[in-house]
Amino acid sequence: MKLLKSLEELLYELVSWLLFYPITMWRSVVSPLIMMRYADAELADRLSLPIRLGSPSHQKVLSPDAWSCAQVGSST
């Protein structure tokens, strides 16, 4: 079982280095404005949750762990 897990991790690392990183770099070089818009949209998604939770109706301060759990649960 450990051998399968190690093989799975190795395969993931190989695919990420040989496929995902070069594609991301290519997209960044070819169309940087689109990539910046994409990054802004992703960051806005993550930042909007704490802002909503910080509204007056939610007086309890949540830790970053609670934000990630809340974000996972709110996939609407």
Secondary structure, 3 states (H helix, E strand, C coil): CHHHHHHHHHHHHHHHHHHHHHHHHHHHHHCHHHHHHHHHHHHHHHHHHHHHHCCCCCCCCCCHHHHHHHHHHCCC
